[in-house]
Amino acid sequence: MNVVDLLVTIIVVTILVTIALGVVTYIAYKLRLARRPVAEDEEASAPHFFQAHDPPAAEAPPDPPVEEDDPTRPSRGEADGAT
């Protein structure tokens, strides 16, 4: 047997084994998907590993200032000229 023939045989066998492993892996993936339980509510379909981060109160942005009603300031309708 020639060295070239040996290398060709090794390459062909490697390619066939790779294709066979790919097919077996795909079948295992499809079987795993078929066994997965169906989510009945949104909580079951929520991410299992990540949780929303709630910053502590000291890091939370301050609430916007609330405008108080000023009796001396005209209302929006009066400022536009409407009566």
C-alpha positions as CSV (number, residue, x, y, z in Angstrom):
1,M,0.0,0.0,0.0
2,N,1.3,3.4,-1.0
3,V,1.6,6.2,1.5
4,V,-0.8,8.3,-0.6
5,D,-3.4,5.6,-0.5
6,L,-3.0,5.3,3.2
7,L,-3.5,9.1,3.7
8,V,-6.5,9.1,1.4
9,T,-8.0,6.2,3.4
10,I,-7.5,8.1,6.7
11,I,-9.0,11.3,5.3
12,V,-12.1,9.5,3.8
13,V,-12.7,7.6,7.1
14,T,-12.3,10.8,9.1
15,I,-14.9,12.6,6.9
16,L,-17.4,9.7,7.2
17,V,-17.0,9.5,10.9
18,T,-17.5,13.3,11.2
19,I,-20.7,13.1,9.1
20,A,-22.0,10.1,11.2
21,L,-21.3,12.0,14.5
22,G,-23.1,15.1,13.1
23,V,-26.2,13.0,12.2
24,V,-26.2,11.3,15.7
25,T,-25.8,14.7,17.4
26,Y,-28.7,16.2,15.4
27,I,-30.9,13.2,16.3
28,A,-30.0,13.6,20.0
29,Y,-30.8,17.3,19.8
30,K,-34.2,16.6,18.3
31,L,-35.0,14.0,20.9
32,R,-34.0,16.4,23.6
33,L,-36.4,19.1,22.2
34,A,-39.2,16.5,22.1
35,R,-38.7,15.7,25.8
36,R,-38.8,19.4,26.9
37,P,-42.0,20.2,28.8
38,V,-44.3,22.8,27.2
39,A,-44.5,26.0,29.2
40,E,-48.1,26.5,30.4
41,D,-47.6,30.0,31.8
42,E,-45.3,32.9,31.3
43,E,-43.4,32.2,34.5
44,A,-42.2,28.8,33.2
45,S,-41.0,30.5,30.0
46,A,-39.1,33.2,31.9
47,P,-35.3,33.0,31.9
48,H,-34.1,30.6,34.5
49,F,-30.6,32.0,35.0
50,F,-31.0,35.8,34.9
51,Q,-33.0,38.0,37.2
52,A,-33.8,41.7,36.9
53,H,-31.6,44.0,38.9
54,D,-33.3,46.4,41.3
55,P,-30.9,49.1,42.3
56,P,-30.8,50.0,46.0
57,A,-32.7,53.1,47.1
58,A,-29.5,55.2,47.4
59,E,-28.7,54.5,43.7
60,A,-32.2,55.0,42.4
61,P,-32.7,58.3,40.5
62,P,-34.7,60.9,42.5
63,D,-38.3,61.5,41.7
64,P,-39.0,64.6,39.5
65,P,-40.2,67.6,41.5
66,V,-43.9,68.1,41.8
67,E,-45.2,71.5,40.7
68,E,-47.5,73.0,43.3
69,D,-50.5,74.9,42.2
70,D,-49.6,78.6,42.5
71,P,-52.8,80.7,42.8
72,T,-51.0,83.8,41.5
73,R,-49.9,82.2,38.3
74,P,-52.5,82.1,35.5
75,S,-53.8,78.7,34.4
76,R,-52.8,77.3,31.0
77,G,-56.0,78.4,29.4
78,E,-55.8,81.9,30.7
79,A,-52.1,82.3,29.6
80,D,-53.1,81.4,26.0
81,G,-55.8,84.1,26.0
82,A,-58.8,81.7,26.2
83,T,-61.5,82.5,28.7
